[in-house]
Amino acid sequence: MTVAKSSASSSASSASSASSSAQAAVATPMLVNPHDRPLPLYTVAELRALETQAAAALPPHTLMARAGAAAARFLMERIAHDGSVDAAHPVLLIAGPGNNGGDALVVAAELQRAGFAVEVCMPVEVKPDDARWALNEARVAGVKITSTPPASFDGYGWVVDGMFGIGLARPLEGVFAELAQRLAARTSSTPGDAAQSLHISGSATTASANRPAAHGRVLALDVPSGLDSDTGNVVDGGIAVRATCTVTFIGAKPGLFMASGRDLAGEVSIAPLELDTTSSASHPAAAQLNAPALFAAHFPPRDFATHKGTFGSLAVVGGDTGMCGAPILAARAALYAGAGKVHVALLGVGGPAYDPPHPELMLHAIDDLPLGSMDALSIGCGMGHRERATRVLKDVLPLDLPKLFDADALNLFARDASLAAALEARGSRDNDPAILTPHPLEAARLLGIDAPAVQRDRLAAARALTRRFASVVVLKGTGTVIAAPDGRVAINPTGNAALATGGTGDVLGGMIGALLAQGLPRYEAALAGVYLHGLAADALTARGDGPAGCTAGELAPMVRKLLNRLFYPTQG
């Protein structure tokens, strides 16, 4: 964490005299679990403003003292649970030369005072005033501090990454790059390692998903060193720490929840440091974490007096010759997501007359279904790129009803400037935004750039798409970004590698289409669909049906179960 420089002297005597005021300002630290909460996500620039404002109103060193106390509390609770630290297996804290190193030194002092075995490796002595104060605190507490990294981490119960925090502008170098690489190796696991942690009871096999394996236990302070906290990428393609857990300070950061950040950060906890950032009108966050509180109120009630018409008619449009599987997969998902009636409008010939597993679906040749009579459309699954598909897009764009465009439809917009202009005009002039659901390559085609450019700044790419097409955008990937033309942006925290299989995007398109048909506003329908889609993958993985081998068709039944548990619990 970085805080504004204190006016206190960096000498040991001045730091010692300031210690009492800083420690007095530290209450019992609070840690926030980010799951199921629409937390603000702060960029480095936004955090700098918050820190400067807070530091000006608090005694010297207060934010650093609070940060260290919060991380120390996290470690104490984990150590009490896993019994990983004793005299022979101390906590090792690696302190960098800046204020992130200062945070690590405060953690060391707190642990030492609490009676835990602690060592600090500080290859380069800390420099900022706050960090110098923290160094004195650690020395006064009797913490063992060395400058030479240990030959092995095997003898330590926990290793704490306090090398570099937010705002790192260049790749890790020298001893810090080497330490980051070694920490990443400590937390890396193989299927064989994971199998050793399985517990088999009768026919049930379970494993603890939240408890780090014995070879892991790496805690990152604020962000894993080497991670760009704004984008979730490793800084300049260098080296980064891979942690099992991260305690991040003041507020959550976008990069912890998307791109490489989700893998590098591990389990994230937030230490607000007693700052009321959620109601800060002077420094609002530009993005937030997706959660049910953002969309739950828009789900329609399921009263006794409702009927199939209450929950809308959706048409899934696509399926050129030989590609009818994609729209049928989307339509099945729409059924499970609660749409009253689901139609499939097929562009090609030779399609099935009905869907045997789900005869509830109504399959049509596209010319036989009046699309204007629907409540919503989901367009693009298996649509192909022939002239027929282009004509269908031209026909549906003027229709006055909610529309989602996916897959081949997006590629057609990218290829045809007149179609793209019509899409943008519909959203901006007629206040009828569509929903676009591109993966990074489709987003790149729509923006006229390449996929690596999209991935370098996913938030910027999503915002650019909303401006270009006046549409709600769902930029799929690790940490899916949902952006609206009015500036609202969210990053989704659910989902895992179980979604890395063919057809899961079709399922998402059908789900969001079903929510549109039920009357959810565009942005809220996108938020809900993405959240439930990812949560279904998490739930399937938790019961052993993922991440490997989970199929797209398995998602929809789990979505139905989650939908009813979260939004339609049994009454009475």
Secondary structure as UniProt FT lines:
FT   HELIX           12..24
FT   TURN            35..36
FT   STRAND          40..41
FT   HELIX           44..57
FT   TURN            60..61
FT   HELIX           62..82
FT   TURN            87..88
FT   STRAND          91..95
FT   HELIX           99..113
FT   TURN            114..115
FT   STRAND          118..121
FT   HELIX           129..141
FT   STRAND          144..146
FT   TURN            154..155
FT   STRAND          158..162
FT   TURN            166..167
FT   HELIX           174..187
FT   HELIX           191..195
FT   TURN            196..197
FT   STRAND          199..201
FT   TURN            202..203
FT   STRAND          204..206
FT   TURN            214..215
FT   STRAND          218..221
FT   TURN            225..226
FT   TURN            229..231
FT   HELIX           235..237
FT   STRAND          245..249
FT   HELIX           254..256
FT   TURN            259..260
FT   HELIX           261..265
FT   STRAND          267..271
FT   TURN            273..274
FT   TURN            278..279
FT   STRAND          287..289
FT   HELIX           292..294
FT   HELIX           296..298
FT   TURN            304..305
FT   HELIX           308..311
FT   STRAND          313..318
FT   TURN            321..322
FT   HELIX           325..336
FT   TURN            337..338
FT   STRAND          341..346
FT   TURN            356..357
FT   TURN            359..360
FT   STRAND          362..365
FT   HELIX           366..368
FT   HELIX           371..373
FT   STRAND          376..379
FT   TURN            381..382
FT   HELIX           387..396
FT   TURN            397..398
FT   STRAND          403..405
FT   HELIX           408..415
FT   HELIX           417..429
FT   STRAND          435..436
FT   HELIX           440..447
FT   HELIX           451..456
FT   HELIX           458..469
FT   STRAND          472..475
FT   TURN            478..479
FT   STRAND          481..483
FT   TURN            485..486
FT   STRAND          489..491
FT   HELIX           497..499
FT   TURN            502..503
FT   HELIX           504..517
FT   TURN            518..519
FT   HELIX           522..542
FT   TURN            543..544
FT   TURN            548..549
FT   HELIX           552..554
FT   HELIX           555..567
//
